[in-house]
Amino acid sequence: MRYIIDRFEGPFAVCEAEDGIIVRIVRSTLPSGCVEGSVIAIGEDGYWHLLDNSGQRQRLWQRISALFRTPKKD
């Protein structure tokens, strides 16, 4: 089952499962690079794996785009 990280609260990541159930996962057990919006899953090895960081990529793209926008002149 896959989970999406909704937010971080102290030592926990609050995640939503594919079936809509909300779970808290100990943050220190997650792989590095996890951010809000990351998709994670537990592997057969018993460890969490980062599947997708598209949420992070989208936020970064928005920030970069904002830097290169020319301000409107009055």
Secondary structure, 3 states (H helix, E strand, C coil): CEEEEEEEECCEEEEEECCCCEEEEEHHHCCCCCCCCCEEEECCCCCEEEEECHHHHHHHHHHHHHHHCCCCCC
